[in-house]
Amino acid sequence: MIHRITTSAAVLLAVFLLNVAVRAGTGTSPPLPQIPRDKTFSITDYGAVADGKTLSTDAIVKAIAACKSAGGGSVIVPAGKFLTGPFDLVSKMNLHLDDGATLLMTDDFDAYPIANNRRRHGITASKLTDLAITGKGTIDGQGEKWWVEFRKIKGQPDEKQHPRRPNLIDLGKCQRVLVQDVTLTNSPNFHLVPGDCDDVTIEGIKIIAPADAPNTDAIDPSGHNYLITRCTLDVGDDNIAVKPSHAPESGDRLSCEDFVVSDCTFKHGHGMSIGGQTPGGMRRMTVRNCTFEGTDAGIRMKAPRGQGGLVEDLTYENITMKNVKVPIFITSYYPNNTTPKEPDKDPPQAMSKTTPIWRNIRISNVTISDCPEGGRIFGLPESPIENLVLTNVKISAEKPLLICNAKGVKFVDSQVTARKGPGVIARNAEVTGLADGAK
């Protein structure tokens, strides 16, 4: 309808300059999406109504179609509340939410068609290039009705017969992606899932859901070359869960490589996770300058026999944790109820392509305090955790740090203290560098 050339150039130029600065501070540089800066399409020009009650899906779809026809640009959500059903993004598009703008995803279950026993996701993209979601506005999944329904069926014999809830934003196999400044909240299921995507920047966003909201992971990324920085994540499940779940389609790369997570705040949730399935493999991730408070877990890696793979070359540095239930949690027994009482006495099994392998992990300059336990590091007898070095790590907890089925675990200038028992208990594990407080 109306093709405006207004503030788009200034907005996108500011985005560009900010991200240059962000990357300069982290030492990594995923390429930015290339989106025309001189074309904007306001959803109100296509009939969207800012009353939070009138369904504006058709108007949003029309604005996106106009953006696509013009070769790309910014689809603008102005200040106000706009109710919408699910919709698809397109290449060379920036979905920009102005300050004071809210997209309310409808909680009418019938608006989300079912295929392969799961609901259509809210905002989706598949095999796109040059995609952005930016602005100071909010995308609200209105998940309460979904959570109530899930709690009714959870644990019932027919639970798996019910279709899975939709994710709020699901991006599949996209390249050059930017998600910046927006607030995502109350997803029916996972909030932001960039799956098998390459060259992704997620910067300055907030993701918020109640601590008891089921499966409301904040960010579940997979693919290559990620920067996740300056985010605040406060949810009911994994804050970040890297998902090396699928084998790469071709080449020598693992399914997840080259991740940087920096300057993030982790609140309620299950921490900075990898897994719980890792058959696609992961290599090279750095997590730095992050804080965890009141989180269920801090540094967390999880996979079981039969759903594991190679995970290596991980660095965690300059991290503070307080009141975290399990601050360091590396386990080849997942979920937790499958962990034997004495993992060191678990009979070894034959190695396979799906045996979990965790190796070459560096944890440095970490302070952990007021925690119920020091942590759990559980490898398998046939696949012990290898080459884990903890440098300048200070842990103060109620119960010890447990290490089972590991070799090459080294503490350097570190201290682990527990109010009940020794600082570290090691079983079937090679541990060096602790002068006292271990057995």
DAUR-V738903 format. One record per residue. N is the residue number from 1. RES is the residue in one letter. SS is DSSP state (alpha for helix, beta for strand, coil for the rest). PSI is psi in whole degrees, 0 to 359 (NA if undefined). NEAR is the number of other ideal C-beta (glycine too) atoms within 8 Angstrom. Layout:
n->N res->RES ss->SS psi->PSI near->NEAR
n->N res->RES ss->SS psi->PSI near->NEAR
//
This chain:
n->1 res->M ss->coil psi->281 near->5
n->2 res->I ss->coil psi->124 near->5
n->3 res->H ss->coil psi->108 near->8
n->4 res->R ss->beta psi->138 near->9
n->5 res->I ss->coil psi->93 near->8
n->6 res->T ss->coil psi->253 near->5
n->7 res->T ss->coil psi->6 near->6
n->8 res->S ss->alpha psi->315 near->15
n->9 res->A ss->alpha psi->317 near->9
n->10 res->A ss->alpha psi->319 near->7
n->11 res->V ss->alpha psi->309 near->11
n->12 res->L ss->alpha psi->328 near->12
n->13 res->L ss->alpha psi->319 near->9
n->14 res->A ss->alpha psi->318 near->8
n->15 res->V ss->alpha psi->314 near->12
n->16 res->F ss->alpha psi->311 near->9
n->17 res->L ss->alpha psi->321 near->8
n->18 res->L ss->alpha psi->318 near->10
n->19 res->N ss->alpha psi->329 near->13
n->20 res->V ss->alpha psi->316 near->8
n->21 res->A ss->alpha psi->318 near->8
n->22 res->V ss->alpha psi->313 near->13
n->23 res->R ss->alpha psi->324 near->13
n->24 res->A ss->alpha psi->328 near->6
n->25 res->G ss->alpha psi->344 near->7
n->26 res->T ss->alpha psi->348 near->10
n->27 res->G ss->coil psi->16 near->5
n->28 res->T ss->coil psi->156 near->9
n->29 res->S ss->coil psi->71 near->4
n->30 res->P ss->coil psi->133 near->12
n->31 res->P ss->coil psi->143 near->6
n->32 res->L ss->coil psi->153 near->9
n->33 res->P ss->coil psi->145 near->13
n->34 res->Q ss->coil psi->103 near->6
n->35 res->I ss->coil psi->131 near->13
n->36 res->P ss->coil psi->134 near->9
n->37 res->R ss->coil psi->353 near->8
n->38 res->D ss->coil psi->13 near->7
n->39 res->K ss->coil psi->124 near->14
n->40 res->T ss->beta psi->150 near->14
n->41 res->F ss->beta psi->102 near->17
n->42 res->S ss->beta psi->134 near->12
n->43 res->I ss->alpha psi->335 near->15
n->44 res->T ss->alpha psi->334 near->10
n->45 res->D ss->alpha psi->346 near->10
n->46 res->Y ss->alpha psi->12 near->13
n->47 res->G ss->coil psi->2 near->9
n->48 res->A ss->coil psi->141 near->12
n->49 res->V ss->coil psi->128 near->10
n->50 res->A ss->coil psi->52 near->10
n->51 res->D ss->beta psi->359 near->7
n->52 res->G ss->beta psi->5 near->9
n->53 res->K ss->beta psi->323 near->5
n->54 res->T ss->beta psi->126 near->6
n->55 res->L ss->beta psi->122 near->8
n->56 res->S ss->coil psi->20 near->13
n->57 res->T ss->alpha psi->313 near->10
n->58 res->D ss->alpha psi->319 near->8
n->59 res->A ss->alpha psi->319 near->13
n->60 res->I ss->alpha psi->317 near->15
n->61 res->V ss->alpha psi->320 near->9
n->62 res->K ss->alpha psi->319 near->11
n->63 res->A ss->alpha psi->320 near->15
n->64 res->I ss->alpha psi->320 near->15
n->65 res->A ss->alpha psi->320 near->8
n->66 res->A ss->alpha psi->321 near->12
n->67 res->C ss->alpha psi->315 near->15
n->68 res->K ss->alpha psi->315 near->11
n->69 res->S ss->alpha psi->330 near->6
n->70 res->A ss->coil psi->0 near->11
n->71 res->G ss->coil psi->13 near->8
n->72 res->G ss->coil psi->169 near->13
n->73 res->G ss->beta psi->200 near->16
n->74 res->S ss->beta psi->126 near->15
n->75 res->V ss->beta psi->117 near->16
n->76 res->I ss->beta psi->130 near->11
n->77 res->V ss->beta psi->107 near->14
n->78 res->P ss->coil psi->176 near->10
n->79 res->A ss->coil psi->141 near->8
n->80 res->G ss->beta psi->171 near->10
n->81 res->K ss->beta psi->126 near->8
n->82 res->F ss->beta psi->120 near->16
n->83 res->L ss->beta psi->134 near->10
n->84 res->T ss->beta psi->153 near->13
n->85 res->G ss->coil psi->187 near->10
n->86 res->P ss->coil psi->151 near->14
n->87 res->F ss->beta psi->164 near->11
n->88 res->D ss->beta psi->145 near->9
n->89 res->L ss->coil psi->172 near->12
n->90 res->V ss->coil psi->165 near->11
n->91 res->S ss->coil psi->155 near->9
n->92 res->K ss->coil psi->39 near->13
n->93 res->M ss->beta psi->138 near->18
n->94 res->N ss->beta psi->114 near->14
n->95 res->L ss->beta psi->106 near->12
n->96 res->H ss->beta psi->124 near->14
n->97 res->L ss->beta psi->113 near->15
n->98 res->D ss->coil psi->160 near->12
n->99 res->D ss->coil psi->128 near->7
n->100 res->G ss->coil psi->359 near->8
n->101 res->A ss->beta psi->141 near->15
n->102 res->T ss->beta psi->126 near->13
n->103 res->L ss->beta psi->116 near->12
n->104 res->L ss->beta psi->114 near->11
n->105 res->M ss->beta psi->130 near->13
n->106 res->T ss->coil psi->145 near->10
n->107 res->D ss->coil psi->22 near->10
n->108 res->D ss->coil psi->110 near->6
n->109 res->F ss->alpha psi->325 near->9
n->110 res->D ss->alpha psi->345 near->4
n->111 res->A ss->alpha psi->352 near->7
n->112 res->Y ss->coil psi->93 near->12
n->113 res->P ss->coil psi->154 near->5
n->114 res->I ss->beta psi->131 near->8
n->115 res->A ss->beta psi->134 near->5
n->116 res->N ss->coil psi->41 near->3
n->117 res->N ss->coil psi->30 near->6
n->118 res->R ss->beta psi->151 near->9
n->119 res->R ss->beta psi->151 near->12
n->120 res->R ss->coil psi->142 near->9
n->121 res->H ss->coil psi->166 near->13
n->122 res->G ss->coil psi->292 near->15
n->123 res->I ss->beta psi->123 near->14
n->124 res->T ss->beta psi->156 near->14
n->125 res->A ss->beta psi->141 near->12
n->126 res->S ss->beta psi->122 near->9
n->127 res->K ss->coil psi->43 near->5
n->128 res->L ss->coil psi->160 near->13
n->129 res->T ss->beta psi->145 near->9
n->130 res->D ss->beta psi->82 near->13
n->131 res->L ss->beta psi->136 near->17
n->132 res->A ss->beta psi->147 near->15
n->133 res->I ss->beta psi->113 near->14
n->134 res->T ss->beta psi->173 near->14
n->135 res->G ss->beta psi->169 near->13
n->136 res->K ss->coil psi->5 near->9
n->137 res->G ss->coil psi->187 near->15
n->138 res->T ss->beta psi->142 near->11
n->139 res->I ss->beta psi->116 near->16
n->140 res->D ss->beta psi->118 near->10
n->141 res->G ss->coil psi->352 near->13
n->142 res->Q ss->coil psi->56 near->11
n->143 res->G ss->coil psi->354 near->15
n->144 res->E ss->alpha psi->313 near->8
n->145 res->K ss->alpha psi->322 near->9
n->146 res->W ss->alpha psi->318 near->13
n->147 res->W ss->alpha psi->318 near->11
n->148 res->V ss->alpha psi->315 near->8
n->149 res->E ss->alpha psi->320 near->9
n->150 res->F ss->alpha psi->318 near->11
n->151 res->R ss->alpha psi->330 near->8
n->152 res->K ss->alpha psi->324 near->7
n->153 res->I ss->alpha psi->347 near->10
n->154 res->K ss->coil psi->129 near->8
n->155 res->G ss->coil psi->356 near->4
n->156 res->Q ss->coil psi->154 near->7
n->157 res->P ss->coil psi->330 near->3
n->158 res->D ss->coil psi->21 near->7
n->159 res->E ss->alpha psi->316 near->9
n->160 res->K ss->alpha psi->350 near->4
n->161 res->Q ss->alpha psi->342 near->5
n->162 res->H ss->coil psi->138 near->7
n->163 res->P ss->coil psi->146 near->7
n->164 res->R ss->beta psi->149 near->8
n->165 res->R ss->coil psi->157 near->12
n->166 res->P ss->coil psi->147 near->15
n->167 res->N ss->coil psi->158 near->14
n->168 res->L ss->coil psi->306 near->17
n->169 res->I ss->beta psi->124 near->15
n->170 res->D ss->beta psi->114 near->14
n->171 res->L ss->beta psi->119 near->15
n->172 res->G ss->beta psi->124 near->11
n->173 res->K ss->coil psi->47 near->8
n->174 res->C ss->coil psi->158 near->15
n->175 res->Q ss->beta psi->140 near->10
n->176 res->R ss->beta psi->84 near->14
n->177 res->V ss->beta psi->137 near->14
n->178 res->L ss->beta psi->126 near->16
n->179 res->V ss->beta psi->118 near->15
n->180 res->Q ss->beta psi->131 near->16
n->181 res->D ss->coil psi->341 near->8
n->182 res->V ss->coil psi->161 near->15
n->183 res->T ss->beta psi->129 near->10
n->184 res->L ss->beta psi->136 near->16
n->185 res->T ss->beta psi->150 near->13
n->186 res->N ss->coil psi->45 near->12
n->187 res->S ss->coil psi->146 near->14
n->188 res->P ss->coil psi->328 near->14
n->189 res->N ss->coil psi->230 near->13
n->190 res->F ss->coil psi->149 near->13
n->191 res->H ss->coil psi->303 near->17
n->192 res->L ss->beta psi->116 near->15
n->193 res->V ss->beta psi->91 near->14
n->194 res->P ss->beta psi->94 near->15
n->195 res->G ss->beta psi->128 near->13
n->196 res->D ss->coil psi->40 near->8
n->197 res->C ss->beta psi->154 near->15
n->198 res->D ss->beta psi->145 near->9
n->199 res->D ss->beta psi->72 near->11
n->200 res->V ss->beta psi->131 near->15
n->201 res->T ss->beta psi->127 near->16
n->202 res->I ss->beta psi->112 near->15
n->203 res->E ss->beta psi->130 near->16
n->204 res->G ss->coil psi->22 near->7
n->205 res->I ss->coil psi->160 near->14
n->206 res->K ss->beta psi->136 near->11
n->207 res->I ss->beta psi->122 near->16
n->208 res->I ss->beta psi->131 near->10
n->209 res->A ss->coil psi->158 near->14
n->210 res->P ss->coil psi->148 near->7
n->211 res->A ss->coil psi->336 near->9
n->212 res->D ss->coil psi->11 near->5
n->213 res->A ss->coil psi->120 near->13
n->214 res->P ss->coil psi->132 near->10
n->215 res->N ss->coil psi->29 near->10
n->216 res->T ss->coil psi->55 near->16
n->217 res->D ss->coil psi->143 near->14
n->218 res->A ss->coil psi->297 near->15
n->219 res->I ss->beta psi->124 near->16
n->220 res->D ss->coil psi->82 near->14
n->221 res->P ss->coil psi->155 near->17
n->222 res->S ss->coil psi->155 near->15
n->223 res->G ss->beta psi->218 near->13
n->224 res->H ss->beta psi->141 near->9
n->225 res->N ss->beta psi->76 near->10
n->226 res->Y ss->beta psi->142 near->13
n->227 res->L ss->beta psi->118 near->14
n->228 res->I ss->beta psi->113 near->14
n->229 res->T ss->beta psi->146 near->15
n->230 res->R ss->coil psi->42 near->8
n->231 res->C ss->coil psi->151 near->15
n->232 res->T ss->beta psi->124 near->10
n->233 res->L ss->beta psi->118 near->15
n->234 res->D ss->beta psi->95 near->13
n->235 res->V ss->coil psi->188 near->17
n->236 res->G ss->coil psi->5 near->12
n->237 res->D ss->coil psi->214 near->12
n->238 res->D ss->coil psi->132 near->13
n->239 res->N ss->coil psi->307 near->17
n->240 res->I ss->beta psi->131 near->16
n->241 res->A ss->beta psi->101 near->13
n->242 res->V ss->beta psi->135 near->14
n->243 res->K ss->coil psi->84 near->11
n->244 res->P ss->coil psi->58 near->18
n->245 res->S ss->coil psi->336 near->9
n->246 res->H ss->coil psi->140 near->9
n->247 res->A ss->coil psi->141 near->7
n->248 res->P ss->coil psi->150 near->10
n->249 res->E ss->coil psi->328 near->4
n->250 res->S ss->coil psi->167 near->3
n->251 res->G ss->coil psi->184 near->5
n->252 res->D ss->coil psi->354 near->2
n->253 res->R ss->coil psi->148 near->7
n->254 res->L ss->coil psi->170 near->12
n->255 res->S ss->coil psi->337 near->14
n->256 res->C ss->beta psi->123 near->16
n->257 res->E ss->beta psi->146 near->10
n->258 res->D ss->beta psi->73 near->10
n->259 res->F ss->beta psi->138 near->12
n->260 res->V ss->beta psi->126 near->14
n->261 res->V ss->beta psi->117 near->13
n->262 res->S ss->beta psi->147 near->15
n->263 res->D ss->coil psi->39 near->7
n->264 res->C ss->coil psi->152 near->14
n->265 res->T ss->beta psi->122 near->9
n->266 res->F ss->beta psi->122 near->15
n->267 res->K ss->coil psi->232 near->11
n->268 res->H ss->coil psi->144 near->9
n->269 res->G ss->coil psi->186 near->16
n->270 res->H ss->coil psi->17 near->11
n->271 res->G ss->coil psi->198 near->17
n->272 res->M ss->beta psi->97 near->13
n->273 res->S ss->beta psi->156 near->15
n->274 res->I ss->beta psi->129 near->13
n->275 res->G ss->beta psi->201 near->13
n->276 res->G ss->beta psi->10 near->10
n->277 res->Q ss->coil psi->135 near->10
n->278 res->T ss->coil psi->31 near->17
n->279 res->P ss->coil psi->337 near->13
n->280 res->G ss->coil psi->342 near->14
n->281 res->G ss->coil psi->155 near->14
n->282 res->M ss->beta psi->144 near->16
n->283 res->R ss->beta psi->135 near->12
n->284 res->R ss->beta psi->95 near->8
n->285 res->M ss->beta psi->136 near->15
n->286 res->T ss->beta psi->128 near->12
n->287 res->V ss->beta psi->120 near->13
n->288 res->R ss->beta psi->153 near->13
n->289 res->N ss->beta psi->44 near->7
n->290 res->C ss->beta psi->154 near->15
n->291 res->T ss->beta psi->144 near->9
n->292 res->F ss->beta psi->128 near->14
n->293 res->E ss->beta psi->125 near->11
n->294 res->G ss->coil psi->19 near->7
n->295 res->T ss->coil psi->151 near->16
n->296 res->D ss->coil psi->324 near->9
n->297 res->A ss->beta psi->161 near->13
n->298 res->G ss->beta psi->265 near->16
n->299 res->I ss->beta psi->118 near->14
n->300 res->R ss->beta psi->128 near->14
n->301 res->M ss->beta psi->134 near->12
n->302 res->K ss->beta psi->132 near->11
n->303 res->A ss->beta psi->149 near->15
n->304 res->P ss->coil psi->166 near->12
n->305 res->R ss->coil psi->139 near->10
n->306 res->G ss->coil psi->346 near->6
n->307 res->Q ss->coil psi->26 near->10
n->308 res->G ss->coil psi->185 near->15
n->309 res->G ss->coil psi->190 near->15
n->310 res->L ss->beta psi->126 near->10
n->311 res->V ss->beta psi->121 near->16
n->312 res->E ss->beta psi->163 near->10
n->313 res->D ss->beta psi->64 near->7
n->314 res->L ss->beta psi->139 near->13
n->315 res->T ss->beta psi->129 near->11
n->316 res->Y ss->beta psi->122 near->14
n->317 res->E ss->beta psi->149 near->13
n->318 res->N ss->beta psi->62 near->8
n->319 res->I ss->beta psi->140 near->16
n->320 res->T ss->beta psi->131 near->8
n->321 res->M ss->beta psi->137 near->15
n->322 res->K ss->beta psi->132 near->11
n->323 res->N ss->coil psi->46 near->6
n->324 res->V ss->coil psi->130 near->16
n->325 res->K ss->coil psi->311 near->9
n->326 res->V ss->beta psi->93 near->14
n->327 res->P ss->beta psi->322 near->17
n->328 res->I ss->beta psi->117 near->14
n->329 res->F ss->beta psi->98 near->15
n->330 res->I ss->beta psi->118 near->14
n->331 res->T ss->beta psi->136 near->13
n->332 res->S ss->coil psi->12 near->15
n->333 res->Y ss->coil psi->101 near->11
n->334 res->Y ss->coil psi->138 near->11
n->335 res->P ss->coil psi->176 near->7
n->336 res->N ss->alpha psi->330 near->7
n->337 res->N ss->alpha psi->356 near->4
n->338 res->T ss->alpha psi->357 near->7
n->339 res->T ss->coil psi->124 near->9
n->340 res->P ss->coil psi->156 near->7
n->341 res->K ss->coil psi->328 near->3
n->342 res->E ss->coil psi->85 near->7
n->343 res->P ss->alpha psi->332 near->12
n->344 res->D ss->alpha psi->343 near->10
n->345 res->K ss->alpha psi->5 near->6
n->346 res->D ss->coil psi->128 near->10
n->347 res->P ss->coil psi->134 near->5
n->348 res->P ss->coil psi->149 near->6
n->349 res->Q ss->coil psi->168 near->7
n->350 res->A ss->coil psi->141 near->4
n->351 res->M ss->coil psi->148 near->6
n->352 res->S ss->coil psi->179 near->6
n->353 res->K ss->coil psi->342 near->5
n->354 res->T ss->coil psi->25 near->9
n->355 res->T ss->coil psi->131 near->11
n->356 res->P ss->coil psi->134 near->14
n->357 res->I ss->beta psi->121 near->11
n->358 res->W ss->beta psi->121 near->13
n->359 res->R ss->beta psi->159 near->10
n->360 res->N ss->beta psi->67 near->8
n->361 res->I ss->beta psi->130 near->13
n->362 res->R ss->beta psi->126 near->10
n->363 res->I ss->beta psi->119 near->13
n->364 res->S ss->beta psi->151 near->13
n->365 res->N ss->beta psi->57 near->8
n->366 res->V ss->beta psi->132 near->15
n->367 res->T ss->beta psi->125 near->7
n->368 res->I ss->beta psi->124 near->16
n->369 res->S ss->beta psi->157 near->8
n->370 res->D ss->beta psi->43 near->5
n->371 res->C ss->beta psi->148 near->17
n->372 res->P ss->beta psi->331 near->7
n->373 res->E ss->beta psi->160 near->15
n->374 res->G ss->beta psi->333 near->16
n->375 res->G ss->beta psi->179 near->12
n->376 res->R ss->beta psi->127 near->11
n->377 res->I ss->beta psi->100 near->17
n->378 res->F ss->beta psi->105 near->13
n->379 res->G ss->coil psi->187 near->14
n->380 res->L ss->beta psi->152 near->14
n->381 res->P ss->coil psi->327 near->11
n->382 res->E ss->coil psi->348 near->8
n->383 res->S ss->beta psi->74 near->12
n->384 res->P ss->coil psi->151 near->11
n->385 res->I ss->beta psi->133 near->15
n->386 res->E ss->beta psi->140 near->11
n->387 res->N ss->beta psi->60 near->7
n->388 res->L ss->beta psi->118 near->14
n->389 res->V ss->beta psi->126 near->11
n->390 res->L ss->beta psi->115 near->12
n->391 res->T ss->beta psi->128 near->12
n->392 res->N ss->beta psi->50 near->9
n->393 res->V ss->beta psi->124 near->14
n->394 res->K ss->beta psi->116 near->10
n->395 res->I ss->beta psi->127 near->16
n->396 res->S ss->beta psi->117 near->8
n->397 res->A ss->beta psi->171 near->17
n->398 res->E ss->beta psi->315 near->8
n->399 res->K ss->beta psi->164 near->10
n->400 res->P ss->beta psi->166 near->14
n->401 res->L ss->beta psi->124 near->16
n->402 res->L ss->beta psi->130 near->13
n->403 res->I ss->beta psi->120 near->12
n->404 res->C ss->beta psi->140 near->13
n->405 res->N ss->beta psi->69 near->16
n->406 res->A ss->beta psi->154 near->17
n->407 res->K ss->beta psi->147 near->8
n->408 res->G ss->beta psi->30 near->8
n->409 res->V ss->beta psi->123 near->16
n->410 res->K ss->beta psi->128 near->10
n->411 res->F ss->beta psi->130 near->13
n->412 res->V ss->beta psi->121 near->9
n->413 res->D ss->coil psi->43 near->5
n->414 res->S ss->coil psi->160 near->13
n->415 res->Q ss->beta psi->130 near->8
n->416 res->V ss->beta psi->119 near->16
n->417 res->T ss->beta psi->143 near->9
n->418 res->A ss->beta psi->140 near->15
n->419 res->R ss->beta psi->337 near->6
n->420 res->K ss->beta psi->97 near->6
n->421 res->G ss->beta psi->186 near->6
n->422 res->P ss->beta psi->163 near->9
n->423 res->G ss->beta psi->322 near->13
n->424 res->V ss->beta psi->135 near->15
n->425 res->I ss->beta psi->120 near->11
n->426 res->A ss->beta psi->127 near->11
n->427 res->R ss->beta psi->127 near->11
n->428 res->N ss->beta psi->48 near->9
n->429 res->A ss->beta psi->137 near->14
n->430 res->E ss->beta psi->108 near->7
n->431 res->V ss->beta psi->128 near->13
n->432 res->T ss->beta psi->159 near->7
n->433 res->G ss->coil psi->357 near->7
n->434 res->L ss->coil psi->117 near->12
n->435 res->A ss->coil psi->326 near->3
n->436 res->D ss->coil psi->181 near->4
n->437 res->G ss->coil psi->20 near->11
n->438 res->A ss->beta psi->155 near->11
n->439 res->K ss->coil psi->NA near->5
//
